């Protein structure tokens, strides 16, 4: 049973990485076109997809630093998006 599950998991992981790539391209399109809110949404999407891809890369290929990088990207990416949104609104430096 284990011999069957491992190749299926790897194939599903590769398919998920392709789906993450498509989602990242869509997020970049949102970030480039549109207003400030749409750009922030696109940047947030790209950061989330990049972190998910890095975490899956750590699982599939046993690259140890990918998990730590993914967690840092998720935490710092959200914080940076909030700070950038406050700067755009003009509420940070009054």
C-alpha positions as CSV (number, residue, x, y, z in Angstrom):
1,X,0.0,0.0,0.0
2,X,2.8,2.4,0.8
3,X,4.5,1.7,-2.5
4,X,1.3,3.0,-4.2
5,X,0.8,6.1,-2.0
6,X,4.2,7.6,-2.4
7,X,4.2,8.0,-6.2
8,X,0.6,9.3,-6.1
9,X,1.6,11.8,-3.4
10,X,4.5,13.0,-5.5
11,X,2.3,13.3,-8.6
12,X,-0.2,15.3,-6.6
13,X,2.6,17.5,-5.3
14,X,3.8,18.3,-8.8
15,X,0.3,19.1,-10.0
16,X,-0.1,21.4,-7.0
17,X,3.1,23.2,-7.8
18,X,1.9,23.8,-11.3
19,X,-1.4,25.1,-9.9
20,X,0.6,27.4,-7.5
21,X,2.5,28.7,-10.5
22,X,-0.7,29.6,-12.3
23,X,-2.1,31.3,-9.2
24,X,1.2,33.3,-8.8
25,X,0.9,34.5,-12.4
26,X,-2.7,35.5,-11.8
27,X,-1.6,37.3,-8.6
28,X,1.1,39.1,-10.5
29,X,-1.4,40.2,-13.1
30,X,-3.6,41.6,-10.3
31,X,-0.6,43.4,-8.7
32,X,0.4,45.1,-12.0
33,X,-3.0,46.1,-13.2
34,X,-5.6,47.9,-11.2
35,X,-5.9,50.2,-8.2
36,X,-4.1,50.1,-4.9
37,X,-6.5,47.6,-3.3
38,X,-6.3,45.3,-6.2
39,X,-2.5,45.5,-6.2
40,X,-2.3,44.7,-2.5
41,X,-4.6,41.7,-3.0
42,X,-2.4,40.5,-5.9
43,X,0.8,40.8,-3.8
44,X,-0.9,39.0,-0.9
45,X,-1.9,36.2,-3.3
46,X,1.7,35.9,-4.6
47,X,3.2,35.7,-1.1
48,X,0.7,33.1,0.0
49,X,1.3,31.0,-3.1
50,X,5.0,31.3,-2.8
51,X,5.0,30.2,0.8
52,X,2.8,27.2,0.0
53,X,5.1,26.3,-2.9
54,X,8.1,26.5,-0.6
55,X,6.5,24.4,2.0
56,X,5.6,21.7,-0.5
57,X,9.2,21.9,-1.9
58,X,10.5,21.1,1.5
59,X,8.2,18.1,1.8
60,X,8.9,16.7,-1.7
61,X,12.6,17.3,-1.9
62,X,13.8,17.5,1.7
63,X,15.2,21.0,1.5
64,X,15.3,22.1,5.1
65,X,15.4,25.9,4.8
66,X,12.3,26.1,2.6
67,X,9.9,25.5,5.6
68,X,11.6,28.3,7.6
69,X,11.5,30.7,4.6
70,X,7.8,29.9,4.0
71,X,6.9,30.7,7.6
72,X,8.9,33.9,7.6
73,X,7.3,34.9,4.3
74,X,3.8,34.3,5.6
75,X,4.4,36.3,8.8
76,X,6.4,39.2,7.4
77,X,4.4,39.3,4.2
78,X,1.1,39.9,6.0
79,X,2.8,42.5,8.3
80,X,4.3,44.3,5.3
81,X,0.9,44.4,3.5
82,X,-0.8,45.9,6.5
83,X,2.0,48.6,6.9
84,X,1.9,49.4,3.1
85,X,-1.9,49.7,3.2
86,X,-1.7,52.1,6.2
87,X,0.9,54.2,4.3
88,X,-1.3,54.4,1.2
89,X,-4.2,55.6,3.3
90,X,-2.0,58.2,4.9
91,X,-2.8,57.1,8.4
92,X,0.7,56.1,9.5
93,X,2.6,59.4,9.4
94,X,0.3,62.2,10.7
